[in-house]
Amino acid sequence: MNDFNAAIVEEFRASGGKVGGQFEGAPLLLLTSTGAKSGEARTTPVMYLPDGERMAIFASKAGAPTNPAWYHNLLANPSATVEVGAETVEVQAIVAAGEERERLYNRQAELYPQFTDYAQKTTRQIPVVVLQHRA
């Protein structure tokens, strides 16, 4: 984990899910996925959109030409853990497609206009991943 993410993870856990800086006030979760190649647990702070009982996350990587590592990890190993506030939940990741993907991405872009910028900066379609509670 890079120093930037490590500092956010530490602050998140120390303050029950609240962070400052560029993520202050934004809905943030900690996603712990299993590395696609390494098999090791990887924790990444990710903005999310509540969608009923589910959470949507966006593989924007700030509009970079490639998807973030956590996205590849979830494709290989869709079972993951999220920390939201002080709660830890086991989830199953499903890549959204079609109208559902458009609805979720458009809603996120309405709430956080930088997601419109991210989509304009890249030629790839930014994946949307839905996280639902595992029974």
C-alpha positions in Angstrom: 0.0 0.0 0.0 1.4 3.4 -0.9 2.0 6.0 1.9 -1.0 8.1 0.7 -3.5 5.2 1.1 -1.8 4.0 4.3 -2.3 7.4 5.9 -6.0 7.5 4.9 -6.5 3.9 6.2 -4.9 4.8 9.5 -6.9 8.0 9.9 -10.2 6.2 9.0 -9.6 3.4 11.5 -8.5 5.8 14.3 -11.6 8.1 13.8 -14.4 5.6 13.2 -14.6 6.2 9.5 -14.0 10.0 9.3 -11.1 11.5 7.3 -10.0 14.9 6.3 -8.2 16.3 3.3 -9.6 15.6 -0.1 -12.0 13.0 1.2 -13.4 15.1 4.0 -17.2 14.7 4.0 -17.2 12.2 1.2 -18.7 8.7 1.7 -15.6 6.6 2.1 -15.1 2.9 2.8 -12.1 0.7 3.2 -12.1 -2.2 0.7 -10.1 -5.2 1.6 -9.8 -7.5 -1.3 -7.5 -10.5 -2.1 -4.7 -9.8 -4.5 -5.3 -11.4 -7.9 -1.6 -12.4 -8.2 -0.3 -12.3 -4.7 -3.2 -13.8 -2.8 -2.5 -11.3 -0.1 -5.1 -9.0 1.6 -5.0 -5.5 0.2 -6.9 -2.5 1.8 -7.8 0.5 -0.3 -9.9 3.6 0.6 -12.6 4.0 -2.0 -15.5 6.5 -2.3 -18.9 4.8 -2.5 -22.5 5.4 -3.4 -25.2 3.9 -1.1 -27.7 2.0 -3.3 -30.4 0.6 -0.9 -28.7 -2.2 1.0 -25.8 -2.2 -1.5 -22.8 0.0 -2.1 -21.5 1.0 -5.5 -17.8 1.7 -6.0 -16.2 3.2 -9.1 -12.9 2.1 -10.7 -12.2 5.6 -11.9 -8.5 5.8 -10.8 -9.0 9.6 -11.4 -9.4 9.0 -15.1 -6.2 7.1 -15.7 -6.0 4.9 -18.8 -6.0 1.7 -16.7 -8.3 0.2 -14.0 -7.1 0.3 -10.4 -5.6 -2.9 -8.9 -8.5 -3.4 -6.5 -10.8 -3.8 -9.6 -8.6 -6.7 -10.9 -8.5 -8.2 -7.4 -12.4 -8.2 -7.2 -12.7 -9.8 -10.7 -10.4 -12.6 -9.6 -11.8 -12.9 -6.0 -15.2 -11.3 -5.7 -15.5 -12.0 -1.9 -14.2 -9.0 0.0 -14.6 -7.0 3.3 -15.6 -3.4 3.6 -15.3 -1.1 6.6 -17.9 1.6 6.7 -17.7 3.9 9.7 -16.9 1.5 12.6 -18.7 -1.5 11.0 -17.0 -4.3 9.1 -19.1 -6.2 6.5 -18.4 -9.2 4.3 -19.5 -8.4 0.7 -19.7 -10.0 -2.7 -18.6 -7.8 -5.7 -20.6 -7.8 -8.9 -19.7 -5.6 -11.9 -22.7 -3.5 -12.9 -23.6 -3.4 -16.6 -26.0 -1.7 -19.0 -28.7 0.6 -17.5 -27.7 -0.2 -13.9 -24.1 0.9 -14.5 -25.3 4.1 -16.2 -27.7 4.9 -13.4 -25.1 4.4 -10.7 -22.3 6.3 -12.5 -24.6 9.2 -13.5 -25.8 9.5 -9.9 -22.2 9.5 -8.5 -21.3 12.2 -11.1 -24.3 14.3 -10.1 -23.2 14.2 -6.5 -19.4 14.5 -7.2 -18.7 16.3 -10.5 -15.1 15.1 -10.6 -16.5 11.7 -11.7 -17.6 13.5 -14.9 -14.1 14.7 -15.4 -12.7 11.3 -14.8 -14.9 9.8 -17.5 -13.8 12.5 -19.9 -10.1 12.0 -19.2 -10.0 8.4 -20.3 -11.1 6.3 -23.3 -12.1 3.3 -21.2 -15.6 3.0 -19.7 -15.1 3.3 -15.9 -16.3 0.1 -14.3 -18.9 0.3 -11.5 -18.8 -2.5 -8.9 -21.8 -3.3 -6.7 -21.0 -4.6 -3.2 -23.8 -6.6 -1.6 -23.8 -8.2 1.8 -22.9 -11.8 2.0 -25.2 -14.0 4.0 
